[in-house]
Structures are given as C-alpha cells and as structure tokens.
Amino acid sequence: MTGSGKSTFAGMVGRAICCADDYFMHDGNYNWSADKLNAAHAWSQRKCRRFMKANIERIVVANTSTREREMKAYMDLARQFGYRVFSVIVETRHDNKSVHNVPEESLEKMRARFEIKL
C-alpha cells in the first residue's frame, strides 16, 4: 500500500528496481497524474523487460499491485525470461502517511480491491 515502505524495501534487496511511481518523478518532485497512469505502468514494464533481457540477477518490482491482473505483465515477463518470482507484501504497521499525498479516499479504494491468496 502507498506509504508502506515498498521503495525503501526494494532498495534494500536490489538495485534493478521497476516502479511506476518513478515515472512521475521530475527534478525531485512527484507529479502524479491519473491520465498518465497507463503510460507509467507501461514504462515500468519496459524497464523490467530491459533488465530481464540483460539477465540482471535480481529485479524488484515495487508497485502497489492490489490485483492479480496488475501483476500479470510482470509474471508473463518472468515466464518468458525464466525468472523465479517472489511476492512480498509490505504492510503499514507504523501509521505512516502516503509520501505521495494520495488522498485517504483513494487509499481506501486500494484497500477494498486488494486481492491476496495465502
């Protein structure tokens, strides 16, 4: 979930990081735009493909991925290039607020659509 520490954790476990939020970073400022969300995810997926084509050993995808379909493109890439996938859920247990100023209403919608299979 937003503000849970996904990017922090990603930086701890790998250097090849794919994150749609990075698309919105310009000169140190985060400028999110709903109309650019599809472009951001396509950009992140292309980055992941480049890492896999270069045979980078450890690639981290640090997106919210509340639904299985949001992970599908990455899972397809992993199968295509022979990567093993580990899914890590980073929980917010420290009452952290979104570093991206995501409205609480949007966060609630993300929580409501979160799919997990244990």
N, C-alpha and C positions, 0 to 999 in steps of 0.2 A: 504494500500500500504506500501511497505517497507519504514521504517523511519518515519511513520506517528504517532507512539506512541501507537501501539496496545499493546505491552507488558507493557508499563507504565500504560495504562488504565486498562488492565487486572489485574494488581497488586493492583489497587485502588478499584476494585469491587469484587475481590475474591481471595482466596488463593489456590484453586484447579485449576491450570492452565495447559492446554494442548496446546503445541506449538511445531510444527515440528522443528523450529529453535533450540530449546533446545537440540535436538539430536546431533547437530553439535558443541555444546559447550564442550570443553575439557580443563581442567585446566585454565579456564578463557579466553580461546581463541576460536574464532569462526572459524571453519574449514569446510566450506560448500563444498559439492561435489555433482555434478549433478547425478552421478551414485548411490548415496546413498539417493536420494530424496524419492523414494518409501518406502525405509526402515524407513526413518524419519517420514513419514506420518502414516505408519502402527504402529510405536512405539507410536505416539501421540494418535492414535485411541485406542490402547490397554490401554493406561493410562486413557483415558476418560472412557472406559468400567469399569476399576477398580474403578474409582471414583463413577460411577453410581451404580455399584454393592454394594459399601459401603454406598450408599444412602447419599452421600455428597449433601448438600442442593444447593449450588451454584457452578457450574462448568463453567469455562471460556475457550473457545477455541480461541486462539489468532493466527490464521493463516491468510494468505493473502486472500484465498478463492475468487478468481476472477470469478469463475464459479459455477453454481449451483451444478454440479457434484462433485466439490471439497468439498462440504458440506454434500453430500449425506450420507456418512458413519456416520457422527455425528447426522444427522437428524434421520437416522434409529435407532441409539442407543437411542436417546431421546424418540422415539416412543416405543421402546422395554421396556424401563425402566420407562416410564411415566413422562418424564421431559417436561416442557414447554420451548420453545426456543425463545430467543430474539436475533435478529441480529442487531449489532451495526456497523456502518461504521465509521472508524476513518479517517478523511481527513487530508491531509497535507496542511495547510494554512500558514505555517511558513517557507517554503522553506527549510525544513530540508533535509539533505542528508542521504542516507542509512547508518545506523550504521554497516551494514554488508558488505559494499563495493560492493554492487551489481552494475554492470555496467549500465549506463544510457540506453543502448540499451535493456537490459533485463527489466528495469522498463517500458520502452515504450511498450514492448510486453505485459506486465501485464496490463497496462492501456487500451490497444487496446482490450483485451479479457474480460474486466470487464463487468459482467452482473449484472444488478440490476432491480428489479421490485418494483416500488413505488405505 
